[in-house]
Amino acid sequence: FRYAIEKMCKEKKSLNHFFFNLNYTHTHNPLITAFYSMPGNSAVTVSYMDNFDRMHNLTGMVNVQYPVKWWLPSLTLTCLKTFFSYPGPNESVLKAGRPLVMVNFNNSFTLPSGFLLSADFNYGSRGYYQLYEAKSYTSFNLSLKKSFLKDKLQLSLDAYDIFNKNNTRASARLNDIIMHSVGKEETRKVGFTITYRFRTEKKMNNQSAAETEMSRLNMDNQ
């Protein structure tokens, strides 16, 4: 990785197509959704917000994009690792496991007659965030756009999650309870959008709000 960075530094043009970001956060007494069995009726599970000890998150993101004539591909790789401990069964201590890895591959194609085609693929691996283990998912989206009237009017036909694989599934274990959750929302859908811009350019006023107020109170001449 270091060799690749040094090589791109020698070729200035490569830096315009590469972006890297590393972020670390520490949360003291984070407020996290927890759950417990109702006393006297173990069939009922109660969900509530609770403060835990501490949590660390390390997130790394790499984006590479390079235009090739009428094609603009953009590949983004994100990795999130949670360092977090929470109570398990029989007074044991559980820890967040494998990191979450997300891949986004976005493609824009400039077609004849001013059409713009977008094809996006998204993937999320199995991994932990806080005390929840998310299952893997994928989605593939297509979009076709066309502008009219000097970009004032735009028509867009969008298809989301064509293969119906973007399902929300997660599991968590806290104390002596194991909870599984599955999202039943329909993510495969088609939409048609009409956008009309009354003004394509917006003139910005450089005068600040403080200057306007001083002028109104006749204080700018004092």
PyMOL commands that place a pseudoatom at each C-alpha (Angstrom):
pseudoatom trace, name=CA, resn=PHE, resi=1, chain=A, elem=C, hetatm=0, pos=[0.000, 0.000, 0.000]
pseudoatom trace, name=CA, resn=ARG, resi=2, chain=A, elem=C, hetatm=0, pos=[2.819, 2.415, 0.834]
pseudoatom trace, name=CA, resn=TYR, resi=3, chain=A, elem=C, hetatm=0, pos=[4.511, 1.586, -2.462]
pseudoatom trace, name=CA, resn=ALA, resi=4, chain=A, elem=C, hetatm=0, pos=[1.310, 2.341, -4.368]
pseudoatom trace, name=CA, resn=ILE, resi=5, chain=A, elem=C, hetatm=0, pos=[0.957, 5.735, -2.641]
pseudoatom trace, name=CA, resn=GLU, resi=6, chain=A, elem=C, hetatm=0, pos=[4.576, 6.675, -3.409]
pseudoatom trace, name=CA, resn=LYS, resi=7, chain=A, elem=C, hetatm=0, pos=[4.146, 5.638, -7.022]
pseudoatom trace, name=CA, resn=MET, resi=8, chain=A, elem=C, hetatm=0, pos=[1.039, 7.797, -7.402]
pseudoatom trace, name=CA, resn=CYS, resi=9, chain=A, elem=C, hetatm=0, pos=[2.818, 10.751, -5.808]
pseudoatom trace, name=CA, resn=LYS, resi=10, chain=A, elem=C, hetatm=0, pos=[5.390, 10.611, -8.596]
pseudoatom trace, name=CA, resn=GLU, resi=11, chain=A, elem=C, hetatm=0, pos=[2.601, 10.697, -11.166]
pseudoatom trace, name=CA, resn=LYS, resi=12, chain=A, elem=C, hetatm=0, pos=[0.576, 13.784, -10.274]
pseudoatom trace, name=CA, resn=LYS, resi=13, chain=A, elem=C, hetatm=0, pos=[-2.345, 12.891, -12.482]
pseudoatom trace, name=CA, resn=SER, resi=14, chain=A, elem=C, hetatm=0, pos=[-3.042, 9.709, -10.522]
pseudoatom trace, name=CA, resn=LEU, resi=15, chain=A, elem=C, hetatm=0, pos=[-3.732, 11.678, -7.335]
pseudoatom trace, name=CA, resn=ASN, resi=16, chain=A, elem=C, hetatm=0, pos=[-6.764, 13.275, -8.965]
pseudoatom trace, name=CA, resn=HIS, resi=17, chain=A, elem=C, hetatm=0, pos=[-8.403, 9.856, -9.214]
pseudoatom trace, name=CA, resn=PHE, resi=18, chain=A, elem=C, hetatm=0, pos=[-7.538, 8.460, -5.767]
pseudoatom trace, name=CA, resn=PHE, resi=19, chain=A, elem=C, hetatm=0, pos=[-8.975, 9.326, -2.353]
pseudoatom trace, name=CA, resn=PHE, resi=20, chain=A, elem=C, hetatm=0, pos=[-8.182, 7.769, 1.032]
pseudoatom trace, name=CA, resn=ASN, resi=21, chain=A, elem=C, hetatm=0, pos=[-9.723, 8.513, 4.405]
pseudoatom trace, name=CA, resn=LEU, resi=22, chain=A, elem=C, hetatm=0, pos=[-9.076, 7.006, 7.852]
pseudoatom trace, name=CA, resn=ASN, resi=23, chain=A, elem=C, hetatm=0, pos=[-11.260, 7.905, 10.818]
pseudoatom trace, name=CA, resn=TYR, resi=24, chain=A, elem=C, hetatm=0, pos=[-11.162, 6.866, 14.487]
pseudoatom trace, name=CA, resn=THR, resi=25, chain=A, elem=C, hetatm=0, pos=[-13.846, 7.621, 17.084]
pseudoatom trace, name=CA, resn=HIS, resi=26, chain=A, elem=C, hetatm=0, pos=[-14.021, 6.900, 20.802]
pseudoatom trace, name=CA, resn=THR, resi=27, chain=A, elem=C, hetatm=0, pos=[-17.403, 7.032, 22.526]
pseudoatom trace, name=CA, resn=HIS, resi=28, chain=A, elem=C, hetatm=0, pos=[-17.604, 7.124, 26.310]
pseudoatom trace, name=CA, resn=ASN, resi=29, chain=A, elem=C, hetatm=0, pos=[-20.749, 5.465, 27.719]
pseudoatom trace, name=CA, resn=PRO, resi=30, chain=A, elem=C, hetatm=0, pos=[-22.417, 4.987, 24.305]
pseudoatom trace, name=CA, resn=LEU, resi=31, chain=A, elem=C, hetatm=0, pos=[-26.225, 4.813, 24.242]
pseudoatom trace, name=CA, resn=ILE, resi=32, chain=A, elem=C, hetatm=0, pos=[-27.128, 1.556, 22.450]
pseudoatom trace, name=CA, resn=THR, resi=33, chain=A, elem=C, hetatm=0, pos=[-30.349, -0.381, 21.868]
pseudoatom trace, name=CA, resn=ALA, resi=34, chain=A, elem=C, hetatm=0, pos=[-30.434, -3.306, 24.316]
pseudoatom trace, name=CA, resn=PHE, resi=35, chain=A, elem=C, hetatm=0, pos=[-33.035, -5.901, 25.303]
pseudoatom trace, name=CA, resn=TYR, resi=36, chain=A, elem=C, hetatm=0, pos=[-34.018, -8.210, 28.173]
pseudoatom trace, name=CA, resn=SER, resi=37, chain=A, elem=C, hetatm=0, pos=[-36.643, -10.834, 29.023]
pseudoatom trace, name=CA, resn=MET, resi=38, chain=A, elem=C, hetatm=0, pos=[-39.577, -9.580, 31.053]
pseudoatom trace, name=CA, resn=PRO, resi=39, chain=A, elem=C, hetatm=0, pos=[-39.468, -11.045, 34.581]
pseudoatom trace, name=CA, resn=GLY, resi=40, chain=A, elem=C, hetatm=0, pos=[-42.164, -13.666, 35.042]
pseudoatom trace, name=CA, resn=ASN, resi=41, chain=A, elem=C, hetatm=0, pos=[-42.802, -13.977, 31.301]
pseudoatom trace, name=CA, resn=SER, resi=42, chain=A, elem=C, hetatm=0, pos=[-39.698, -15.011, 29.387]
pseudoatom trace, name=CA, resn=ALA, resi=43, chain=A, elem=C, hetatm=0, pos=[-41.664, -15.122, 26.123]
pseudoatom trace, name=CA, resn=VAL, resi=44, chain=A, elem=C, hetatm=0, pos=[-41.787, -11.292, 26.128]
pseudoatom trace, name=CA, resn=THR, resi=45, chain=A, elem=C, hetatm=0, pos=[-38.643, -9.389, 25.165]
pseudoatom trace, name=CA, resn=VAL, resi=46, chain=A, elem=C, hetatm=0, pos=[-38.354, -5.704, 26.036]
pseudoatom trace, name=CA, resn=SER, resi=47, chain=A, elem=C, hetatm=0, pos=[-36.185, -3.376, 23.942]
pseudoatom trace, name=CA, resn=TYR, resi=48, chain=A, elem=C, hetatm=0, pos=[-34.748, -0.208, 25.477]
pseudoatom trace, name=CA, resn=MET, resi=49, chain=A, elem=C, hetatm=0, pos=[-31.797, 2.207, 25.264]
pseudoatom trace, name=CA, resn=ASP, resi=50, chain=A, elem=C, hetatm=0, pos=[-28.928, 1.626, 27.685]
pseudoatom trace, name=CA, resn=ASN, resi=51, chain=A, elem=C, hetatm=0, pos=[-25.482, 3.106, 28.373]
pseudoatom trace, name=CA, resn=PHE, resi=52, chain=A, elem=C, hetatm=0, pos=[-22.514, 0.767, 27.959]
pseudoatom trace, name=CA, resn=ASP, resi=53, chain=A, elem=C, hetatm=0, pos=[-18.916, 1.210, 29.058]
pseudoatom trace, name=CA, resn=ARG, resi=54, chain=A, elem=C, hetatm=0, pos=[-17.075, 2.491, 25.959]
pseudoatom trace, name=CA, resn=MET, resi=55, chain=A, elem=C, hetatm=0, pos=[-16.768, 1.872, 22.240]
pseudoatom trace, name=CA, resn=HIS, resi=56, chain=A, elem=C, hetatm=0, pos=[-14.092, 2.450, 19.607]
pseudoatom trace, name=CA, resn=ASN, resi=57, chain=A, elem=C, hetatm=0, pos=[-14.719, 2.609, 15.853]
pseudoatom trace, name=CA, resn=LEU, resi=58, chain=A, elem=C, hetatm=0, pos=[-12.029, 2.549, 13.156]
pseudoatom trace, name=CA, resn=THR, resi=59, chain=A, elem=C, hetatm=0, pos=[-13.192, 3.328, 9.610]
pseudoatom trace, name=CA, resn=GLY, resi=60, chain=A, elem=C, hetatm=0, pos=[-11.086, 3.275, 6.461]
pseudoatom trace, name=CA, resn=MET, resi=61, chain=A, elem=C, hetatm=0, pos=[-12.319, 4.308, 3.019]
pseudoatom trace, name=CA, resn=VAL, resi=62, chain=A, elem=C, hetatm=0, pos=[-10.617, 4.163, -0.390]
pseudoatom trace, name=CA, resn=ASN, resi=63, chain=A, elem=C, hetatm=0, pos=[-12.109, 5.558, -3.595]
pseudoatom trace, name=CA, resn=VAL, resi=64, chain=A, elem=C, hetatm=0, pos=[-10.705, 5.215, -7.100]
pseudoatom trace, name=CA, resn=GLN, resi=65, chain=A, elem=C, hetatm=0, pos=[-12.275, 6.716, -10.199]
pseudoatom trace, name=CA, resn=TYR, resi=66, chain=A, elem=C, hetatm=0, pos=[-10.927, 7.244, -13.684]
pseudoatom trace, name=CA, resn=PRO, resi=67, chain=A, elem=C, hetatm=0, pos=[-12.940, 8.542, -16.676]
pseudoatom trace, name=CA, resn=VAL, resi=68, chain=A, elem=C, hetatm=0, pos=[-12.588, 6.594, -19.914]
pseudoatom trace, name=CA, resn=LYS, resi=69, chain=A, elem=C, hetatm=0, pos=[-14.174, 8.615, -22.746]
pseudoatom trace, name=CA, resn=TRP, resi=70, chain=A, elem=C, hetatm=0, pos=[-17.930, 8.093, -22.272]
pseudoatom trace, name=CA, resn=TRP, resi=71, chain=A, elem=C, hetatm=0, pos=[-17.556, 5.877, -19.172]
pseudoatom trace, name=CA, resn=LEU, resi=72, chain=A, elem=C, hetatm=0, pos=[-16.914, 7.087, -15.605]
pseudoatom trace, name=CA, resn=PRO, resi=73, chain=A, elem=C, hetatm=0, pos=[-16.340, 4.182, -13.160]
pseudoatom trace, name=CA, resn=SER, resi=74, chain=A, elem=C, hetatm=0, pos=[-16.009, 4.817, -9.428]
pseudoatom trace, name=CA, resn=LEU, resi=75, chain=A, elem=C, hetatm=0, pos=[-15.015, 2.088, -6.958]
pseudoatom trace, name=CA, resn=THR, resi=76, chain=A, elem=C, hetatm=0, pos=[-15.305, 2.687, -3.202]
pseudoatom trace, name=CA, resn=LEU, resi=77, chain=A, elem=C, hetatm=0, pos=[-14.142, 0.256, -0.515]
pseudoatom trace, name=CA, resn=THR, resi=78, chain=A, elem=C, hetatm=0, pos=[-15.124, 0.948, 3.109]
pseudoatom trace, name=CA, resn=CYS, resi=79, chain=A, elem=C, hetatm=0, pos=[-14.090, -1.076, 6.161]
pseudoatom trace, name=CA, resn=LEU, resi=80, chain=A, elem=C, hetatm=0, pos=[-15.583, -0.471, 9.626]
pseudoatom trace, name=CA, resn=LYS, resi=81, chain=A, elem=C, hetatm=0, pos=[-14.165, -2.204, 12.692]
pseudoatom trace, name=CA, resn=THR, resi=82, chain=A, elem=C, hetatm=0, pos=[-15.950, -1.855, 16.040]
pseudoatom trace, name=CA, resn=PHE, resi=83, chain=A, elem=C, hetatm=0, pos=[-14.072, -2.493, 19.288]
pseudoatom trace, name=CA, resn=PHE, resi=84, chain=A, elem=C, hetatm=0, pos=[-16.803, -3.094, 21.839]
pseudoatom trace, name=CA, resn=SER, resi=85, chain=A, elem=C, hetatm=0, pos=[-17.396, -5.433, 24.798]
pseudoatom trace, name=CA, resn=TYR, resi=86, chain=A, elem=C, hetatm=0, pos=[-20.777, -6.308, 26.288]
pseudoatom trace, name=CA, resn=PRO, resi=87, chain=A, elem=C, hetatm=0, pos=[-22.194, -8.847, 28.794]
pseudoatom trace, name=CA, resn=GLY, resi=88, chain=A, elem=C, hetatm=0, pos=[-22.870, -12.400, 27.615]
pseudoatom trace, name=CA, resn=PRO, resi=89, chain=A, elem=C, hetatm=0, pos=[-24.459, -15.477, 29.220]
pseudoatom trace, name=CA, resn=ASN, resi=90, chain=A, elem=C, hetatm=0, pos=[-23.315, -16.682, 32.641]
pseudoatom trace, name=CA, resn=GLU, resi=91, chain=A, elem=C, hetatm=0, pos=[-21.456, -13.421, 33.394]
pseudoatom trace, name=CA, resn=SER, resi=92, chain=A, elem=C, hetatm=0, pos=[-19.169, -13.879, 30.374]
pseudoatom trace, name=CA, resn=VAL, resi=93, chain=A, elem=C, hetatm=0, pos=[-17.932, -10.993, 28.205]
pseudoatom trace, name=CA, resn=LEU, resi=94, chain=A, elem=C, hetatm=0, pos=[-18.666, -10.873, 24.471]
pseudoatom trace, name=CA, resn=LYS, resi=95, chain=A, elem=C, hetatm=0, pos=[-16.778, -8.761, 21.928]
pseudoatom trace, name=CA, resn=ALA, resi=96, chain=A, elem=C, hetatm=0, pos=[-17.690, -7.396, 18.512]
pseudoatom trace, name=CA, resn=GLY, resi=97, chain=A, elem=C, hetatm=0, pos=[-16.262, -9.749, 15.891]
pseudoatom trace, name=CA, resn=ARG, resi=98, chain=A, elem=C, hetatm=0, pos=[-15.366, -9.391, 12.244]
pseudoatom trace, name=CA, resn=PRO, resi=99, chain=A, elem=C, hetatm=0, pos=[-15.411, -5.929, 10.626]
pseudoatom trace, name=CA, resn=LEU, resi=100, chain=A, elem=C, hetatm=0, pos=[-18.004, -4.718, 8.151]
pseudoatom trace, name=CA, resn=VAL, resi=101, chain=A, elem=C, hetatm=0, pos=[-16.768, -4.384, 4.567]
pseudoatom trace, name=CA, resn=MET, resi=102, chain=A, elem=C, hetatm=0, pos=[-18.788, -2.406, 2.009]
pseudoatom trace, name=CA, resn=VAL, resi=103, chain=A, elem=C, hetatm=0, pos=[-18.097, -2.185, -1.726]
pseudoatom trace, name=CA, resn=ASN, resi=104, chain=A, elem=C, hetatm=0, pos=[-19.779, 0.355, -4.009]
pseudoatom trace, name=CA, resn=PHE, resi=105, chain=A, elem=C, hetatm=0, pos=[-19.121, 0.192, -7.747]
pseudoatom trace, name=CA, resn=ASN, resi=106, chain=A, elem=C, hetatm=0, pos=[-20.815, 3.093, -9.530]
pseudoatom trace, name=CA, resn=ASN, resi=107, chain=A, elem=C, hetatm=0, pos=[-20.757, 3.516, -13.308]
pseudoatom trace, name=CA, resn=SER, resi=108, chain=A, elem=C, hetatm=0, pos=[-21.979, 6.408, -15.459]
pseudoatom trace, name=CA, resn=PHE, resi=109, chain=A, elem=C, hetatm=0, pos=[-22.267, 6.064, -19.231]
pseudoatom trace, name=CA, resn=THR, resi=110, chain=A, elem=C, hetatm=0, pos=[-22.787, 9.036, -21.544]
pseudoatom trace, name=CA, resn=LEU, resi=111, chain=A, elem=C, hetatm=0, pos=[-24.975, 7.767, -24.391]
pseudoatom trace, name=CA, resn=PRO, resi=112, chain=A, elem=C, hetatm=0, pos=[-25.906, 9.363, -27.728]
pseudoatom trace, name=CA, resn=SER, resi=113, chain=A, elem=C, hetatm=0, pos=[-28.689, 11.962, -27.850]
pseudoatom trace, name=CA, resn=GLY, resi=114, chain=A, elem=C, hetatm=0, pos=[-27.818, 13.217, -24.353]
pseudoatom trace, name=CA, resn=PHE, resi=115, chain=A, elem=C, hetatm=0, pos=[-28.921, 10.140, -22.397]
pseudoatom trace, name=CA, resn=LEU, resi=116, chain=A, elem=C, hetatm=0, pos=[-27.087, 9.243, -19.176]
pseudoatom trace, name=CA, resn=LEU, resi=117, chain=A, elem=C, hetatm=0, pos=[-27.099, 5.635, -17.964]
pseudoatom trace, name=CA, resn=SER, resi=118, chain=A, elem=C, hetatm=0, pos=[-26.046, 4.739, -14.406]
pseudoatom trace, name=CA, resn=ALA, resi=119, chain=A, elem=C, hetatm=0, pos=[-25.390, 1.219, -13.143]
pseudoatom trace, name=CA, resn=ASP, resi=120, chain=A, elem=C, hetatm=0, pos=[-24.535, 0.792, -9.453]
pseudoatom trace, name=CA, resn=PHE, resi=121, chain=A, elem=C, hetatm=0, pos=[-23.560, -2.359, -7.574]
pseudoatom trace, name=CA, resn=ASN, resi=122, chain=A, elem=C, hetatm=0, pos=[-23.435, -2.405, -3.766]
pseudoatom trace, name=CA, resn=TYR, resi=123, chain=A, elem=C, hetatm=0, pos=[-22.184, -5.154, -1.465]
pseudoatom trace, name=CA, resn=GLY, resi=124, chain=A, elem=C, hetatm=0, pos=[-22.035, -5.417, 2.303]
pseudoatom trace, name=CA, resn=SER, resi=125, chain=A, elem=C, hetatm=0, pos=[-20.270, -8.269, 4.056]
pseudoatom trace, name=CA, resn=ARG, resi=126, chain=A, elem=C, hetatm=0, pos=[-21.273, -10.034, 7.218]
pseudoatom trace, name=CA, resn=GLY, resi=127, chain=A, elem=C, hetatm=0, pos=[-19.852, -8.164, 10.195]
pseudoatom trace, name=CA, resn=TYR, resi=128, chain=A, elem=C, hetatm=0, pos=[-20.401, -6.468, 13.526]
pseudoatom trace, name=CA, resn=TYR, resi=129, chain=A, elem=C, hetatm=0, pos=[-21.519, -2.981, 14.481]
pseudoatom trace, name=CA, resn=GLN, resi=130, chain=A, elem=C, hetatm=0, pos=[-21.886, -2.443, 18.236]
pseudoatom trace, name=CA, resn=LEU, resi=131, chain=A, elem=C, hetatm=0, pos=[-23.410, -5.683, 19.584]
pseudoatom trace, name=CA, resn=TYR, resi=132, chain=A, elem=C, hetatm=0, pos=[-25.277, -6.494, 16.360]
pseudoatom trace, name=CA, resn=GLU, resi=133, chain=A, elem=C, hetatm=0, pos=[-24.020, -8.831, 13.653]
pseudoatom trace, name=CA, resn=ALA, resi=134, chain=A, elem=C, hetatm=0, pos=[-25.341, -7.784, 10.239]
pseudoatom trace, name=CA, resn=LYS, resi=135, chain=A, elem=C, hetatm=0, pos=[-25.723, -10.367, 7.482]
pseudoatom trace, name=CA, resn=SER, resi=136, chain=A, elem=C, hetatm=0, pos=[-24.361, -9.854, 3.974]
pseudoatom trace, name=CA, resn=TYR, resi=137, chain=A, elem=C, hetatm=0, pos=[-26.409, -8.114, 1.264]
pseudoatom trace, name=CA, resn=THR, resi=138, chain=A, elem=C, hetatm=0, pos=[-26.126, -7.017, -2.369]
pseudoatom trace, name=CA, resn=SER, resi=139, chain=A, elem=C, hetatm=0, pos=[-28.046, -4.632, -4.584]
pseudoatom trace, name=CA, resn=PHE, resi=140, chain=A, elem=C, hetatm=0, pos=[-27.939, -3.646, -8.244]
pseudoatom trace, name=CA, resn=ASN, resi=141, chain=A, elem=C, hetatm=0, pos=[-29.562, -0.411, -9.447]
pseudoatom trace, name=CA, resn=LEU, resi=142, chain=A, elem=C, hetatm=0, pos=[-30.075, 1.065, -12.926]
pseudoatom trace, name=CA, resn=SER, resi=143, chain=A, elem=C, hetatm=0, pos=[-30.999, 4.629, -13.884]
pseudoatom trace, name=CA, resn=LEU, resi=144, chain=A, elem=C, hetatm=0, pos=[-31.611, 6.339, -17.239]
pseudoatom trace, name=CA, resn=LYS, resi=145, chain=A, elem=C, hetatm=0, pos=[-31.730, 10.153, -17.371]
pseudoatom trace, name=CA, resn=LYS, resi=146, chain=A, elem=C, hetatm=0, pos=[-32.393, 12.697, -20.087]
pseudoatom trace, name=CA, resn=SER, resi=147, chain=A, elem=C, hetatm=0, pos=[-32.355, 16.516, -19.873]
pseudoatom trace, name=CA, resn=PHE, resi=148, chain=A, elem=C, hetatm=0, pos=[-34.383, 18.972, -21.948]
pseudoatom trace, name=CA, resn=LEU, resi=149, chain=A, elem=C, hetatm=0, pos=[-34.825, 22.751, -22.256]
pseudoatom trace, name=CA, resn=LYS, resi=150, chain=A, elem=C, hetatm=0, pos=[-31.150, 23.545, -21.569]
pseudoatom trace, name=CA, resn=ASP, resi=151, chain=A, elem=C, hetatm=0, pos=[-31.068, 21.299, -18.460]
pseudoatom trace, name=CA, resn=LYS, resi=152, chain=A, elem=C, hetatm=0, pos=[-34.130, 22.909, -16.909]
pseudoatom trace, name=CA, resn=LEU, resi=153, chain=A, elem=C, hetatm=0, pos=[-36.211, 19.743, -17.334]
pseudoatom trace, name=CA, resn=GLN, resi=154, chain=A, elem=C, hetatm=0, pos=[-34.882, 16.294, -16.399]
pseudoatom trace, name=CA, resn=LEU, resi=155, chain=A, elem=C, hetatm=0, pos=[-36.622, 12.935, -16.749]
pseudoatom trace, name=CA, resn=SER, resi=156, chain=A, elem=C, hetatm=0, pos=[-35.295, 9.951, -14.797]
pseudoatom trace, name=CA, resn=LEU, resi=157, chain=A, elem=C, hetatm=0, pos=[-36.311, 6.293, -14.903]
pseudoatom trace, name=CA, resn=ASP, resi=158, chain=A, elem=C, hetatm=0, pos=[-34.865, 4.355, -11.943]
pseudoatom trace, name=CA, resn=ALA, resi=159, chain=A, elem=C, hetatm=0, pos=[-34.852, 0.653, -11.053]
pseudoatom trace, name=CA, resn=TYR, resi=160, chain=A, elem=C, hetatm=0, pos=[-33.744, -0.268, -7.516]
pseudoatom trace, name=CA, resn=ASP, resi=161, chain=A, elem=C, hetatm=0, pos=[-32.458, -3.638, -6.250]
pseudoatom trace, name=CA, resn=ILE, resi=162, chain=A, elem=C, hetatm=0, pos=[-33.278, -5.435, -9.489]
pseudoatom trace, name=CA, resn=PHE, resi=163, chain=A, elem=C, hetatm=0, pos=[-32.348, -8.884, -8.141]
pseudoatom trace, name=CA, resn=ASN, resi=164, chain=A, elem=C, hetatm=0, pos=[-34.133, -8.338, -4.786]
pseudoatom trace, name=CA, resn=LYS, resi=165, chain=A, elem=C, hetatm=0, pos=[-31.070, -9.170, -2.655]
pseudoatom trace, name=CA, resn=ASN, resi=166, chain=A, elem=C, hetatm=0, pos=[-30.946, -6.105, -0.402]
pseudoatom trace, name=CA, resn=ASN, resi=167, chain=A, elem=C, hetatm=0, pos=[-32.505, -7.766, 2.645]
pseudoatom trace, name=CA, resn=THR, resi=168, chain=A, elem=C, hetatm=0, pos=[-31.986, -6.412, 6.157]
pseudoatom trace, name=CA, resn=ARG, resi=169, chain=A, elem=C, hetatm=0, pos=[-30.946, -9.266, 8.461]
pseudoatom trace, name=CA, resn=ALA, resi=170, chain=A, elem=C, hetatm=0, pos=[-29.137, -9.068, 11.791]
pseudoatom trace, name=CA, resn=SER, resi=171, chain=A, elem=C, hetatm=0, pos=[-28.668, -10.950, 15.047]
pseudoatom trace, name=CA, resn=ALA, resi=172, chain=A, elem=C, hetatm=0, pos=[-27.492, -10.006, 18.510]
pseudoatom trace, name=CA, resn=ARG, resi=173, chain=A, elem=C, hetatm=0, pos=[-26.700, -11.729, 21.807]
pseudoatom trace, name=CA, resn=LEU, resi=174, chain=A, elem=C, hetatm=0, pos=[-26.942, -9.955, 25.159]
pseudoatom trace, name=CA, resn=ASN, resi=175, chain=A, elem=C, hetatm=0, pos=[-26.763, -11.714, 28.516]
pseudoatom trace, name=CA, resn=ASP, resi=176, chain=A, elem=C, hetatm=0, pos=[-28.811, -14.916, 28.011]
pseudoatom trace, name=CA, resn=ILE, resi=177, chain=A, elem=C, hetatm=0, pos=[-30.894, -13.726, 25.036]
pseudoatom trace, name=CA, resn=ILE, resi=178, chain=A, elem=C, hetatm=0, pos=[-30.274, -14.238, 21.303]
pseudoatom trace, name=CA, resn=MET, resi=179, chain=A, elem=C, hetatm=0, pos=[-32.329, -11.983, 19.022]
pseudoatom trace, name=CA, resn=HIS, resi=180, chain=A, elem=C, hetatm=0, pos=[-32.758, -12.274, 15.243]
pseudoatom trace, name=CA, resn=SER, resi=181, chain=A, elem=C, hetatm=0, pos=[-34.295, -9.524, 13.120]
pseudoatom trace, name=CA, resn=VAL, resi=182, chain=A, elem=C, hetatm=0, pos=[-35.323, -9.623, 9.460]
pseudoatom trace, name=CA, resn=GLY, resi=183, chain=A, elem=C, hetatm=0, pos=[-36.522, -6.646, 7.414]
pseudoatom trace, name=CA, resn=LYS, resi=184, chain=A, elem=C, hetatm=0, pos=[-39.563, -7.408, 5.246]
pseudoatom trace, name=CA, resn=GLU, resi=185, chain=A, elem=C, hetatm=0, pos=[-39.542, -4.153, 3.288]
pseudoatom trace, name=CA, resn=GLU, resi=186, chain=A, elem=C, hetatm=0, pos=[-39.814, -4.541, -0.494]
pseudoatom trace, name=CA, resn=THR, resi=187, chain=A, elem=C, hetatm=0, pos=[-36.615, -3.003, -1.907]
pseudoatom trace, name=CA, resn=ARG, resi=188, chain=A, elem=C, hetatm=0, pos=[-37.099, -3.985, -5.560]
pseudoatom trace, name=CA, resn=LYS, resi=189, chain=A, elem=C, hetatm=0, pos=[-39.001, -1.139, -7.188]
pseudoatom trace, name=CA, resn=VAL, resi=190, chain=A, elem=C, hetatm=0, pos=[-39.165, 1.179, -10.202]
pseudoatom trace, name=CA, resn=GLY, resi=191, chain=A, elem=C, hetatm=0, pos=[-39.549, 4.954, -10.077]
pseudoatom trace, name=CA, resn=PHE, resi=192, chain=A, elem=C, hetatm=0, pos=[-40.058, 7.748, -12.585]
pseudoatom trace, name=CA, resn=THR, resi=193, chain=A, elem=C, hetatm=0, pos=[-39.018, 11.286, -11.626]
pseudoatom trace, name=CA, resn=ILE, resi=194, chain=A, elem=C, hetatm=0, pos=[-39.687, 14.611, -13.351]
pseudoatom trace, name=CA, resn=THR, resi=195, chain=A, elem=C, hetatm=0, pos=[-37.517, 17.532, -12.226]
pseudoatom trace, name=CA, resn=TYR, resi=196, chain=A, elem=C, hetatm=0, pos=[-37.925, 21.111, -13.445]
pseudoatom trace, name=CA, resn=ARG, resi=197, chain=A, elem=C, hetatm=0, pos=[-35.486, 23.835, -12.433]
pseudoatom trace, name=CA, resn=PHE, resi=198, chain=A, elem=C, hetatm=0, pos=[-36.902, 27.327, -12.694]
pseudoatom trace, name=CA, resn=ARG, resi=199, chain=A, elem=C, hetatm=0, pos=[-33.390, 28.783, -12.394]
pseudoatom trace, name=CA, resn=THR, resi=200, chain=A, elem=C, hetatm=0, pos=[-30.309, 26.852, -13.498]
pseudoatom trace, name=CA, resn=GLU, resi=201, chain=A, elem=C, hetatm=0, pos=[-27.919, 29.319, -11.850]
pseudoatom trace, name=CA, resn=LYS, resi=202, chain=A, elem=C, hetatm=0, pos=[-28.145, 30.895, -8.457]
pseudoatom trace, name=CA, resn=LYS, resi=203, chain=A, elem=C, hetatm=0, pos=[-26.536, 34.248, -7.770]
pseudoatom trace, name=CA, resn=MET, resi=204, chain=A, elem=C, hetatm=0, pos=[-25.035, 34.413, -4.302]
pseudoatom trace, name=CA, resn=ASN, resi=205, chain=A, elem=C, hetatm=0, pos=[-24.996, 37.634, -2.293]
pseudoatom trace, name=CA, resn=ASN, resi=206, chain=A, elem=C, hetatm=0, pos=[-21.560, 38.149, -0.735]
pseudoatom trace, name=CA, resn=GLN, resi=207, chain=A, elem=C, hetatm=0, pos=[-22.942, 40.482, 1.910]
pseudoatom trace, name=CA, resn=SER, resi=208, chain=A, elem=C, hetatm=0, pos=[-23.075, 38.765, 5.295]
pseudoatom trace, name=CA, resn=ALA, resi=209, chain=A, elem=C, hetatm=0, pos=[-26.096, 38.709, 7.579]
pseudoatom trace, name=CA, resn=ALA, resi=210, chain=A, elem=C, hetatm=0, pos=[-24.211, 40.849, 10.111]
pseudoatom trace, name=CA, resn=GLU, resi=211, chain=A, elem=C, hetatm=0, pos=[-23.508, 43.525, 7.482]
pseudoatom trace, name=CA, resn=THR, resi=212, chain=A, elem=C, hetatm=0, pos=[-27.176, 43.553, 6.461]
pseudoatom trace, name=CA, resn=GLU, resi=213, chain=A, elem=C, hetatm=0, pos=[-28.314, 44.017, 10.053]
pseudoatom trace, name=CA, resn=MET, resi=214, chain=A, elem=C, hetatm=0, pos=[-25.769, 46.807, 10.673]
pseudoatom trace, name=CA, resn=SER, resi=215, chain=A, elem=C, hetatm=0, pos=[-26.962, 48.584, 7.545]
pseudoatom trace, name=CA, resn=ARG, resi=216, chain=A, elem=C, hetatm=0, pos=[-30.588, 48.295, 8.660]
pseudoatom trace, name=CA, resn=LEU, resi=217, chain=A, elem=C, hetatm=0, pos=[-29.722, 49.868, 12.023]
pseudoatom trace, name=CA, resn=ASN, resi=218, chain=A, elem=C, hetatm=0, pos=[-27.642, 52.533, 10.307]
pseudoatom trace, name=CA, resn=MET, resi=219, chain=A, elem=C, hetatm=0, pos=[-24.529, 51.405, 12.177]
pseudoatom trace, name=CA, resn=ASP, resi=220, chain=A, elem=C, hetatm=0, pos=[-22.193, 50.975, 9.201]
pseudoatom trace, name=CA, resn=ASN, resi=221, chain=A, elem=C, hetatm=0, pos=[-21.368, 54.713, 9.137]
pseudoatom trace, name=CA, resn=GLN, resi=222, chain=A, elem=C, hetatm=0, pos=[-20.439, 54.927, 12.801]
for i in range(1, 222): cmd.bond("trace and resi %d" % i, "trace and resi %d" % (i + 1))
show_as sticks, trace
zoom trace
